[in-house]
Amino acid sequence: MIVVLKRGASEATIQKIARRVEELGLKAHVIVGTERTVIAAVGDKRNGEQEALESCEDVEKVVPILAPYKVASLEAKPEPTIIRVLDFVAGGGNVGIMAGPCSVESEEQILESARRVKAAGATALRGGAFKPRTSPYSFQGMKEEGLKLLAAAREETGLAVVTEVMAPDQVEMVAKYADILQIGARNMQNYNLLQAVGETRKAVLLKRGAAATMEEFLLAAEYILDMGNSQVMLCERGIRTFETHTRFTLPLASVAYLHQKTHLPVIIDPSHGTGYASLVPPMCAAAVAAGADGLIVEVHPDPPNAMSDGAQSLTPEAFAAAMATTRKVAEALGRTLH
């Protein structure tokens, strides 16, 4: 249920109604809007909760939420959520740009990558310190040493750091170094991990599972939101289909659909979505034209010798050219690349 408070409700009033929600056995999520504050009352409804809340003096009305994902739905928050991390901004007409190599390989590699993607307009540096690989014999990442190198790159360039966390027991360590915690496609339904990152209050980039439905995707986001972390971005990185001309199938219709269902920013990953560097630049422009709130792009200073995903990684020069084109698309639509 959505508990809509009367205009001008004070902080004391908000907390009083939130306590009443909790007394009724529901979880209270306070959502502050530009015009008024609402409280999402989430949980197993019994009998009489709606009537009990409607009888409160400071409540204007109580509206049932029909979507199974309660806090993520537009019913709960019709205004778009804007994620701000250092200079990175996504949502509300802002297009946040995350770029960098698939894996952190060395100090020289990650620092050069950071300098080059920042020069081209990125405001967040992506880079994997922990790498989930299909084969156990593939490069698994530099782990904490890689996290330290990402932090050093942030210190030099000011870029926000986005990196993947793979298990609940890694969350505390990764959060110490990273600004945005990435949940990979393989872990989209790792509910213990989702709850763990939900407790951090760090921004979260949640990738869609390769075979996940939109409802499953949004319910995964709900796990994070339900823990009190409102800083969630949804990342469409392509799904597995019968088609083989690309690594995955990148459905840009996801952007428009998600904007009709949720207030959360939608990020597109054209690198994993296509698997081929030559297809990434046009998909960057197309994603922004479709309304994406951000991009996450793999960029490597030497793609042929990358330790992972070299085939889909842009050179710094190609990334700069792609951003120049994408910026024109954004400006034509009255939006801003960050």
TAQUIPE-V224568 format. One record per residue. N is the residue number from 1. RES is the residue in one letter. D_LAST is the distance of its C-alpha to the last C-alpha in Angstrom with 1 decimal. Layout:
# TAQUIPE-V224568
n=N res=RES d_last=D_LAST
n=N res=RES d_last=D_LAST
This chain:
# TAQUIPE-V224568
n=1 res=M d_last=35.2
n=2 res=I d_last=33.0
n=3 res=V d_last=34.7
n=4 res=V d_last=33.6
n=5 res=L d_last=34.5
n=6 res=K d_last=35.9
n=7 res=R d_last=33.7
n=8 res=G d_last=33.5
n=9 res=A d_last=34.3
n=10 res=S d_last=34.4
n=11 res=E d_last=33.0
n=12 res=A d_last=36.6
n=13 res=T d_last=37.1
n=14 res=I d_last=34.0
n=15 res=Q d_last=35.3
n=16 res=K d_last=38.8
n=17 res=I d_last=37.8
n=18 res=A d_last=35.7
n=19 res=R d_last=38.8
n=20 res=R d_last=40.9
n=21 res=V d_last=38.6
n=22 res=E d_last=39.1
n=23 res=E d_last=42.8
n=24 res=L d_last=43.0
n=25 res=G d_last=41.8
n=26 res=L d_last=38.2
n=27 res=K d_last=34.9
n=28 res=A d_last=33.0
n=29 res=H d_last=29.2
n=30 res=V d_last=28.3
n=31 res=I d_last=25.4
n=32 res=V d_last=24.6
n=33 res=G d_last=23.6
n=34 res=T d_last=23.1
n=35 res=E d_last=26.7
n=36 res=R d_last=28.6
n=37 res=T d_last=28.7
n=38 res=V d_last=29.8
n=39 res=I d_last=31.1
n=40 res=A d_last=30.9
n=41 res=A d_last=34.4
n=42 res=V d_last=34.2
n=43 res=G d_last=37.1
n=44 res=D d_last=40.5
n=45 res=K d_last=42.0
n=46 res=R d_last=45.7
n=47 res=N d_last=47.6
n=48 res=G d_last=47.1
n=49 res=E d_last=43.6
n=50 res=Q d_last=42.4
n=51 res=E d_last=45.5
n=52 res=A d_last=45.3
n=53 res=L d_last=41.8
n=54 res=E d_last=42.6
n=55 res=S d_last=45.5
n=56 res=C d_last=43.4
n=57 res=E d_last=43.6
n=58 res=D d_last=39.9
n=59 res=V d_last=38.8
n=60 res=E d_last=38.4
n=61 res=K d_last=38.4
n=62 res=V d_last=37.8
n=63 res=V d_last=36.2
n=64 res=P d_last=36.5
n=65 res=I d_last=33.5
n=66 res=L d_last=34.5
n=67 res=A d_last=31.7
n=68 res=P d_last=32.5
n=69 res=Y d_last=29.1
n=70 res=K d_last=29.5
n=71 res=V d_last=26.5
n=72 res=A d_last=24.0
n=73 res=S d_last=25.5
n=74 res=L d_last=24.6
n=75 res=E d_last=28.1
n=76 res=A d_last=27.2
n=77 res=K d_last=23.9
n=78 res=P d_last=23.3
n=79 res=E d_last=20.1
n=80 res=P d_last=16.8
n=81 res=T d_last=15.8
n=82 res=I d_last=12.3
n=83 res=I d_last=11.5
n=84 res=R d_last=10.2
n=85 res=V d_last=10.9
n=86 res=L d_last=10.7
n=87 res=D d_last=7.2
n=88 res=F d_last=5.8
n=89 res=V d_last=6.0
n=90 res=A d_last=7.7
n=91 res=G d_last=10.5
n=92 res=G d_last=12.0
n=93 res=G d_last=10.3
n=94 res=N d_last=6.7
n=95 res=V d_last=5.7
n=96 res=G d_last=4.7
n=97 res=I d_last=5.9
n=98 res=M d_last=9.1
n=99 res=A d_last=11.7
n=100 res=G d_last=15.0
n=101 res=P d_last=18.7
n=102 res=C d_last=20.6
n=103 res=S d_last=22.8
n=104 res=V d_last=22.9
n=105 res=E d_last=26.0
n=106 res=S d_last=26.5
n=107 res=E d_last=25.2
n=108 res=E d_last=25.0
n=109 res=Q d_last=23.2
n=110 res=I d_last=20.4
n=111 res=L d_last=19.9
n=112 res=E d_last=19.9
n=113 res=S d_last=17.4
n=114 res=A d_last=15.0
n=115 res=R d_last=15.5
n=116 res=R d_last=15.1
n=117 res=V d_last=12.0
n=118 res=K d_last=10.3
n=119 res=A d_last=12.0
n=120 res=A d_last=10.7
n=121 res=G d_last=6.9
n=122 res=A d_last=6.6
n=123 res=T d_last=6.0
n=124 res=A d_last=8.9
n=125 res=L d_last=12.3
n=126 res=R d_last=14.6
n=127 res=G d_last=18.3
n=128 res=G d_last=21.5
n=129 res=A d_last=24.1
n=130 res=F d_last=26.2
n=131 res=K d_last=26.6
n=132 res=P d_last=28.5
n=133 res=R d_last=30.4
n=134 res=T d_last=33.0
n=135 res=S d_last=35.5
n=136 res=P d_last=36.6
n=137 res=Y d_last=37.2
n=138 res=S d_last=33.7
n=139 res=F d_last=31.5
n=140 res=Q d_last=30.5
n=141 res=G d_last=28.0
n=142 res=M d_last=28.5
n=143 res=K d_last=28.2
n=144 res=E d_last=28.1
n=145 res=E d_last=28.2
n=146 res=G d_last=25.0
n=147 res=L d_last=23.4
n=148 res=K d_last=24.5
n=149 res=L d_last=23.1
n=150 res=L d_last=19.6
n=151 res=A d_last=20.0
n=152 res=A d_last=21.2
n=153 res=A d_last=18.2
n=154 res=R d_last=16.0
n=155 res=E d_last=18.6
n=156 res=E d_last=18.3
n=157 res=T d_last=14.6
n=158 res=G d_last=13.0
n=159 res=L d_last=11.0
n=160 res=A d_last=11.5
n=161 res=V d_last=14.3
n=162 res=V d_last=14.8
n=163 res=T d_last=18.4
n=164 res=E d_last=21.2
n=165 res=V d_last=24.1
n=166 res=M d_last=27.2
n=167 res=A d_last=29.8
n=168 res=P d_last=30.4
n=169 res=D d_last=32.1
n=170 res=Q d_last=29.0
n=171 res=V d_last=26.7
n=172 res=E d_last=27.7
n=173 res=M d_last=27.4
n=174 res=V d_last=24.0
n=175 res=A d_last=22.6
n=176 res=K d_last=24.0
n=177 res=Y d_last=21.6
n=178 res=A d_last=18.6
n=179 res=D d_last=15.8
n=180 res=I d_last=15.3
n=181 res=L d_last=18.6
n=182 res=Q d_last=18.8
n=183 res=I d_last=21.8
n=184 res=G d_last=22.9
n=185 res=A d_last=24.6
n=186 res=R d_last=28.0
n=187 res=N d_last=27.5
n=188 res=M d_last=26.2
n=189 res=Q d_last=29.7
n=190 res=N d_last=30.4
n=191 res=Y d_last=31.0
n=192 res=N d_last=32.0
n=193 res=L d_last=28.7
n=194 res=L d_last=26.7
n=195 res=Q d_last=28.8
n=196 res=A d_last=28.3
n=197 res=V d_last=24.5
n=198 res=G d_last=24.9
n=199 res=E d_last=26.9
n=200 res=T d_last=24.3
n=201 res=R d_last=21.8
n=202 res=K d_last=19.1
n=203 res=A d_last=16.1
n=204 res=V d_last=17.5
n=205 res=L d_last=16.3
n=206 res=L d_last=19.5
n=207 res=K d_last=20.3
n=208 res=R d_last=22.9
n=209 res=G d_last=26.3
n=210 res=A d_last=27.7
n=211 res=A d_last=30.4
n=212 res=A d_last=29.0
n=213 res=T d_last=29.4
n=214 res=M d_last=26.8
n=215 res=E d_last=29.1
n=216 res=E d_last=29.3
n=217 res=F d_last=25.5
n=218 res=L d_last=25.1
n=219 res=L d_last=28.1
n=220 res=A d_last=26.6
n=221 res=A d_last=23.6
n=222 res=E d_last=26.4
n=223 res=Y d_last=27.9
n=224 res=I d_last=24.9
n=225 res=L d_last=24.6
n=226 res=D d_last=28.3
n=227 res=M d_last=28.2
n=228 res=G d_last=26.2
n=229 res=N d_last=22.7
n=230 res=S d_last=20.5
n=231 res=Q d_last=17.2
n=232 res=V d_last=17.4
n=233 res=M d_last=15.2
n=234 res=L d_last=17.3
n=235 res=C d_last=16.8
n=236 res=E d_last=18.9
n=237 res=R d_last=20.0
n=238 res=G d_last=23.1
n=239 res=I d_last=26.6
n=240 res=R d_last=30.0
n=241 res=T d_last=32.2
n=242 res=F d_last=35.3
n=243 res=E d_last=33.3
n=244 res=T d_last=33.2
n=245 res=H d_last=31.4
n=246 res=T d_last=28.1
n=247 res=R d_last=27.7
n=248 res=F d_last=26.8
n=249 res=T d_last=26.4
n=250 res=L d_last=22.8
n=251 res=P d_last=23.4
n=252 res=L d_last=20.5
n=253 res=A d_last=22.8
n=254 res=S d_last=21.6
n=255 res=V d_last=18.4
n=256 res=A d_last=20.6
n=257 res=Y d_last=23.2
n=258 res=L d_last=21.2
n=259 res=H d_last=19.7
n=260 res=Q d_last=23.4
n=261 res=K d_last=24.4
n=262 res=T d_last=21.8
n=263 res=H d_last=19.2
n=264 res=L d_last=17.2
n=265 res=P d_last=13.8
n=266 res=V d_last=14.5
n=267 res=I d_last=12.9
n=268 res=I d_last=14.6
n=269 res=D d_last=16.0
n=270 res=P d_last=17.4
n=271 res=S d_last=18.9
n=272 res=H d_last=21.3
n=273 res=G d_last=21.6
n=274 res=T d_last=23.2
n=275 res=G d_last=24.4
n=276 res=Y d_last=24.4
n=277 res=A d_last=22.0
n=278 res=S d_last=23.1
n=279 res=L d_last=22.0
n=280 res=V d_last=18.5
n=281 res=P d_last=16.9
n=282 res=P d_last=18.6
n=283 res=M d_last=17.7
n=284 res=C d_last=13.9
n=285 res=A d_last=14.5
n=286 res=A d_last=17.0
n=287 res=A d_last=15.0
n=288 res=V d_last=12.4
n=289 res=A d_last=15.6
n=290 res=A d_last=17.1
n=291 res=G d_last=14.6
n=292 res=A d_last=12.7
n=293 res=D d_last=10.0
n=294 res=G d_last=8.6
n=295 res=L d_last=10.1
n=296 res=I d_last=12.1
n=297 res=V d_last=13.7
n=298 res=E d_last=16.7
n=299 res=V d_last=16.9
n=300 res=H d_last=20.0
n=301 res=P d_last=21.6
n=302 res=D d_last=24.9
n=303 res=P d_last=24.7
n=304 res=P d_last=28.5
n=305 res=N d_last=29.2
n=306 res=A d_last=26.5
n=307 res=M d_last=28.3
n=308 res=S d_last=26.6
n=309 res=D d_last=24.9
n=310 res=G d_last=25.2
n=311 res=A d_last=25.9
n=312 res=Q d_last=22.6
n=313 res=S d_last=20.5
n=314 res=L d_last=19.0
n=315 res=T d_last=19.9
n=316 res=P d_last=17.3
n=317 res=E d_last=18.5
n=318 res=A d_last=18.2
n=319 res=F d_last=14.6
n=320 res=A d_last=13.8
n=321 res=A d_last=15.8
n=322 res=A d_last=14.3
n=323 res=M d_last=10.7
n=324 res=A d_last=12.6
n=325 res=T d_last=14.3
n=326 res=T d_last=11.6
n=327 res=R d_last=9.7
n=328 res=K d_last=13.2
n=329 res=V d_last=13.7
n=330 res=A d_last=10.7
n=331 res=E d_last=11.9
n=332 res=A d_last=15.4
n=333 res=L d_last=14.8
n=334 res=G d_last=13.3
n=335 res=R d_last=9.8
n=336 res=T d_last=6.4
n=337 res=L d_last=3.8
n=338 res=H d_last=0.0
